[in-house]
Amino acid sequence: MRWPWRARGSSQRLTLRRAGGQHAFVLTDGPPGDEPARLLRWGLLPDARPVPADEAIALLDPADYQILKVDTPNVPQEELKPAARWQIKEMVDIDVAELTLDVMHVGGDVDRPHRQLFVIAARNSAIKALTQGAAGLAEQIGVVDIWETALRNLLTVRARADDLAARACAAVLIDEGHCILVVCAGDELFYTRRLEGDPKLLARARGDDSGAAVTELPLGFEYQPGGAFDSPGVQESPLVVELQRSIDVWERSWPELPLARLYVVTAEHGPEVAALIQRELGQRTIALDPLAAFAPDAPAPEGDARQALAACLPLLGAALRTETRKL
């Protein structure tokens, strides 16, 4: 089976990751610009040797990297990575020589009195396995990306569409193996945290035994006290507890950027999950459709539709990448 491709010099972009014993992929018509990128093909396919694509982005599994936060060292820009390598040597459980590092400023490059860095520390062995296992695409892979920045891309596109680009918004990606939270403002990543999943939350959302309707609240709605939504006899979700703790940390750290909205990114029952989280958390929460970031008339996924969407959620965000930073 051949991977989707076009002759070299085209504007097509391929993003891919390993998903169990299969390849998940998203093919678009190139880096997004003023107009939404077209989604050409996407899905979950068996192992196969692909024909090289014009541009390829590989996505690391979250187990293969860490995101650490440190104070920005007082060094020139070109020396940030070496300085960060020294700063994190006591924060990781392996020799820093076995890690590839990238750095980005918390909240972007705007000058602040106290600046911090996100340091992405990825295992060299994982990057090598990912690129060499890309079935003939090793030379075309120009970027190795991560889930947190992919989720940031989906969030910032949706926030702009909702006229919330200048405000702080959060997104939580929930699948069977991951639960990742990011907070962004002005298209920049300010905060991220990995949370423990809560299978009971999904089960309760699927059952929808609360009787609450899924409705779109007015744009001006920001916060509803959780007690107004409480159902007797329902135990609070541990995921919601961790989300609340994260929001508390955010509001203490960035009081000038109160959280305007929380988006839920999940392959199934997104509106129901969002409604359940809103009832328990008291923060306006709505489902984010990752396909809405692309031009209309997206094709159906290849392979099992449910499994394909779950596997491609982070890839759809990586396909929206516009920065030139590389691992």
C-alpha positions as CSV (number, residue, x, y, z in Angstrom):
1,M,0.0,0.0,0.0
2,R,1.3,3.5,-0.9
3,W,1.2,6.5,1.4
4,P,-0.7,9.5,0.0
5,W,1.8,11.8,-1.8
6,R,2.5,14.2,-4.6
7,A,5.6,14.9,-6.6
8,R,8.4,16.8,-4.9
9,G,7.8,20.6,-5.0
10,S,4.1,20.3,-4.2
11,S,2.5,21.9,-1.1
12,Q,1.3,18.8,0.5
13,R,2.2,18.0,4.1
14,L,2.0,14.6,5.7
15,T,1.9,14.2,9.5
16,L,2.1,10.7,10.9
17,R,2.6,8.7,14.1
18,R,2.7,5.1,15.2
19,A,-0.6,3.9,16.7
20,G,-0.1,0.4,18.0
21,G,0.7,-1.8,15.0
22,Q,-0.6,0.7,12.5
23,H,0.3,4.1,11.0
24,A,-2.0,7.0,11.6
25,F,-1.6,9.8,9.0
26,V,-3.1,13.1,7.9
27,L,-2.4,14.6,4.5
28,T,-3.1,18.3,3.9
29,D,-2.4,20.6,1.0
30,G,0.4,22.3,2.9
31,P,1.2,24.7,5.8
32,P,-1.9,26.7,6.8
33,G,-2.0,30.3,5.8
34,D,-4.7,32.9,5.5
35,E,-7.1,30.2,4.1
36,P,-7.8,26.9,6.0
37,A,-5.7,24.1,4.8
38,R,-7.5,21.3,2.8
39,L,-7.7,17.9,4.4
40,L,-7.0,15.5,1.5
41,R,-6.7,12.1,3.1
42,W,-6.4,10.8,6.7
43,G,-6.9,7.7,8.7
44,L,-5.4,4.6,10.2
45,L,-3.6,2.1,7.9
46,P,-1.7,-1.1,8.3
47,D,2.1,-1.1,8.1
48,A,3.3,-0.4,4.6
49,R,6.3,1.0,2.7
50,P,5.2,4.5,1.7
51,V,6.2,6.6,-1.3
52,P,8.1,9.7,0.1
53,A,6.1,12.8,0.6
54,D,7.1,16.3,-0.1
55,E,7.1,17.3,3.6
56,A,6.6,15.0,6.6
57,I,6.1,15.7,10.3
58,A,6.4,12.9,12.8
59,L,4.7,13.0,16.2
60,L,6.4,11.6,19.3
61,D,4.4,9.6,21.8
62,P,4.0,11.4,25.1
63,A,5.9,8.6,26.9
64,D,9.0,9.4,24.9
65,Y,9.5,13.0,26.1
66,Q,9.0,15.4,29.0
67,I,8.1,19.1,29.2
68,L,10.0,20.8,31.9
69,K,9.7,24.4,33.0
70,V,12.7,26.4,34.1
71,D,13.7,30.1,34.6
72,T,15.1,31.6,31.5
73,P,18.9,31.7,31.8
74,N,20.6,35.1,31.2
75,V,22.3,34.1,28.0
76,P,22.0,35.0,24.3
77,Q,19.2,33.4,22.4
78,E,21.6,31.0,20.5
79,E,22.9,29.7,23.9
80,L,19.5,28.9,25.4
81,K,19.5,25.2,24.5
82,P,23.0,24.5,26.0
83,A,22.1,26.4,29.1
84,A,18.8,24.6,29.4
85,R,20.6,21.3,29.1
86,W,22.6,22.2,32.2
87,Q,19.5,23.4,34.1
88,I,17.5,20.2,33.7
89,K,20.3,17.6,34.3
90,E,19.0,17.0,37.9
91,M,15.4,17.0,36.7
92,V,15.6,13.9,34.4
93,D,16.3,10.3,35.2
94,I,18.7,9.7,32.3
95,D,21.9,11.2,31.1
96,V,21.2,14.5,29.3
97,A,23.5,13.3,26.5
98,E,20.8,10.8,25.6
99,L,18.2,13.6,25.1
100,T,17.4,16.0,22.3
101,L,16.3,19.3,23.6
102,D,14.2,22.1,22.3
103,V,13.1,25.2,24.1
104,M,10.3,27.8,23.8
105,H,9.4,30.7,26.0
106,V,6.4,30.4,28.3
107,G,3.8,32.7,26.7
108,G,5.9,33.4,23.7
109,D,8.7,35.9,23.1
110,V,7.0,38.9,24.8
111,D,9.3,40.5,27.4
112,R,8.2,39.9,31.0
113,P,9.8,40.7,34.3
114,H,10.2,37.0,35.1
115,R,10.6,34.8,32.1
116,Q,10.5,31.0,32.0
117,L,11.2,28.4,29.4
118,F,9.5,25.2,28.4
119,V,12.2,22.6,27.8
120,I,11.1,19.7,25.7
121,A,13.4,16.7,26.5
122,A,13.0,13.8,24.1
123,R,14.9,10.5,24.1
124,N,17.3,10.2,21.2
125,S,16.4,6.5,20.9
126,A,12.7,7.4,20.5
127,I,13.3,10.0,17.8
128,K,15.6,7.5,16.0
129,A,13.0,4.8,16.2
130,L,10.2,7.1,15.1
131,T,12.0,8.4,12.0
132,Q,13.6,5.2,11.0
133,G,10.3,3.4,11.4
134,A,8.6,5.8,9.1
135,A,8.9,3.4,6.2
136,G,10.9,5.3,3.7
137,L,10.2,8.8,5.0
138,A,13.2,9.4,7.2
139,E,14.8,11.9,4.8
140,Q,11.5,13.8,4.3
141,I,10.8,14.2,8.1
142,G,11.9,17.7,8.7
143,V,10.1,18.1,12.1
144,V,9.5,16.0,15.1
145,D,6.5,17.5,17.0
146,I,4.8,16.9,20.3
147,W,1.2,16.5,21.4
148,E,1.1,19.7,23.5
149,T,1.9,22.0,20.7
150,A,-0.4,20.1,18.4
151,L,-3.2,20.6,20.9
152,R,-2.2,24.3,21.2
153,N,-2.7,24.6,17.4
154,L,-6.2,23.2,17.5
155,L,-7.1,25.4,20.5
156,T,-5.8,28.7,19.0
157,V,-7.6,28.2,15.7
158,R,-10.9,27.6,17.5
159,A,-10.3,30.5,19.9
160,R,-9.7,32.9,17.0
161,A,-13.0,31.6,15.4
162,D,-14.8,32.3,18.7
163,D,-13.3,35.8,19.0
164,L,-11.3,34.8,22.0
165,A,-7.8,34.9,20.6
166,A,-6.6,37.6,23.1
167,R,-8.1,35.8,26.1
168,A,-6.9,32.7,28.0
169,C,-8.5,29.5,26.8
170,A,-7.8,25.9,27.7
171,A,-8.2,22.6,25.9
172,V,-8.1,19.1,27.3
173,L,-7.5,16.1,25.0
174,I,-9.0,12.9,26.3
175,D,-8.4,9.5,24.8
176,E,-8.0,6.0,26.1
177,G,-4.3,6.5,26.9
178,H,-3.8,10.2,27.4
179,C,-5.3,13.2,29.1
180,I,-3.4,16.4,28.3
181,L,-4.3,20.0,29.3
182,V,-3.0,23.2,27.7
183,V,-3.8,26.8,28.4
184,C,-3.1,29.4,25.6
185,A,-3.5,33.1,25.0
186,G,-2.6,35.1,21.9
187,D,-1.7,31.9,20.1
188,E,1.0,31.1,22.6
189,L,1.3,28.2,25.0
190,F,1.4,29.3,28.7
191,Y,0.6,26.2,30.7
192,T,0.4,22.4,30.2
193,R,-0.1,19.4,32.4
194,R,-0.7,15.7,31.9
195,L,-3.6,14.4,33.9
196,E,-4.8,10.9,35.0
197,G,-7.7,9.7,32.9
198,D,-11.1,8.9,34.3
199,P,-12.9,6.1,32.4
200,K,-16.0,6.7,34.6
201,L,-16.3,10.2,33.2
202,L,-16.7,8.9,29.7
203,A,-19.1,6.2,30.8
204,R,-21.3,8.7,32.6
205,A,-21.2,11.0,29.6
206,R,-22.2,8.1,27.3
207,G,-25.0,7.1,29.6
208,D,-26.2,10.8,29.9
209,D,-28.2,9.9,33.0
210,S,-28.2,13.4,34.3
211,G,-31.0,14.5,32.1
212,A,-29.2,17.7,31.3
213,A,-29.6,19.0,27.8
214,V,-26.5,19.9,25.8
215,T,-27.0,23.5,25.0
216,E,-24.8,26.4,23.7
217,L,-24.8,29.1,26.3
218,P,-24.5,32.8,25.3
219,L,-21.0,34.1,24.5
220,G,-21.0,36.3,27.5
221,F,-21.3,33.4,29.9
222,E,-18.1,32.8,31.7
223,Y,-18.7,30.9,35.0
224,Q,-21.6,29.1,36.6
225,P,-21.1,28.0,40.3
226,G,-20.8,24.3,40.3
227,G,-23.4,23.8,43.0
228,A,-26.1,25.0,40.6
229,F,-25.4,21.9,38.4
230,D,-24.9,19.4,41.2
231,S,-26.8,16.1,41.0
232,P,-27.5,14.3,44.3
233,G,-25.6,11.0,44.8
234,V,-23.1,11.7,42.0
235,Q,-19.4,11.5,43.0
236,E,-17.2,14.2,41.6
237,S,-14.8,13.0,38.9
238,P,-11.1,12.8,39.9
239,L,-10.3,14.2,36.4
240,V,-12.6,17.2,37.2
241,V,-10.8,17.6,40.5
242,E,-7.4,17.8,38.7
243,L,-8.8,20.2,36.2
244,Q,-10.0,22.5,39.0
245,R,-6.6,22.3,40.6
246,S,-4.9,23.2,37.3
247,I,-7.3,26.2,36.9
248,D,-6.6,27.3,40.4
249,V,-2.8,27.2,39.7
250,W,-3.4,29.1,36.4
251,E,-5.5,31.9,38.1
252,R,-2.9,32.3,40.8
253,S,0.0,32.5,38.3
254,W,-1.7,34.6,35.7
255,P,-4.4,36.7,37.5
256,E,-4.5,39.2,34.6
257,L,-5.6,36.4,32.2
258,P,-8.8,34.7,33.7
259,L,-9.8,31.6,31.9
260,A,-12.5,32.3,29.4
261,R,-13.4,28.8,28.1
262,L,-12.4,25.2,28.3
263,Y,-12.6,23.0,25.1
264,V,-12.8,19.3,25.1
265,V,-11.1,17.3,22.4
266,T,-12.2,13.7,22.2
267,A,-13.1,11.2,19.5
268,E,-16.5,10.2,20.9
269,H,-19.3,11.9,22.7
270,G,-17.6,15.3,22.8
271,P,-20.7,17.4,23.6
272,E,-21.8,15.0,26.3
273,V,-18.3,14.9,27.9
274,A,-18.1,18.7,27.7
275,A,-21.6,19.2,29.3
276,L,-20.6,16.8,32.1
277,I,-17.4,18.6,32.8
278,Q,-19.2,21.9,32.8
279,R,-21.7,20.7,35.3
280,E,-19.0,19.4,37.7
281,L,-16.4,22.1,37.1
282,G,-18.5,25.2,36.8
283,Q,-16.4,26.5,33.9
284,R,-17.9,27.0,30.5
285,T,-16.9,24.0,28.6
286,I,-17.7,23.0,25.0
287,A,-16.6,20.3,22.6
288,L,-14.0,21.2,19.9
289,D,-14.4,19.6,16.5
290,P,-10.8,19.2,15.1
291,L,-12.0,18.9,11.5
292,A,-13.5,22.4,11.7
293,A,-10.0,23.8,11.5
294,F,-9.7,22.7,7.9
295,A,-11.6,23.7,4.7
296,P,-15.1,22.3,4.3
297,D,-15.9,18.9,2.7
298,A,-13.2,16.9,4.5
299,P,-13.1,13.3,3.2
300,A,-14.1,10.4,5.4
301,P,-11.2,8.7,7.2
302,E,-9.6,5.6,5.9
303,G,-9.9,2.5,8.1
304,D,-12.3,2.2,11.0
305,A,-13.8,5.6,11.5
306,R,-13.9,5.7,15.3
307,Q,-10.3,4.3,15.7
308,A,-9.0,6.6,12.9
309,L,-10.4,9.8,14.6
310,A,-9.0,8.8,18.0
311,A,-5.5,8.1,16.5
312,C,-5.5,11.2,14.3
313,L,-6.6,13.8,16.9
314,P,-3.1,15.0,17.7
315,L,-2.0,14.7,14.0
316,L,-4.8,17.1,13.0
317,G,-3.3,19.7,15.3
318,A,0.3,19.0,14.1
319,A,-0.9,19.5,10.5
320,L,-1.8,23.1,11.5
321,R,1.8,23.9,12.6
322,T,3.2,27.2,11.3
323,E,6.3,27.7,13.5
324,T,9.8,26.8,12.2
325,R,11.1,25.4,15.5
326,K,12.4,21.9,15.2
327,L,13.6,19.2,17.6
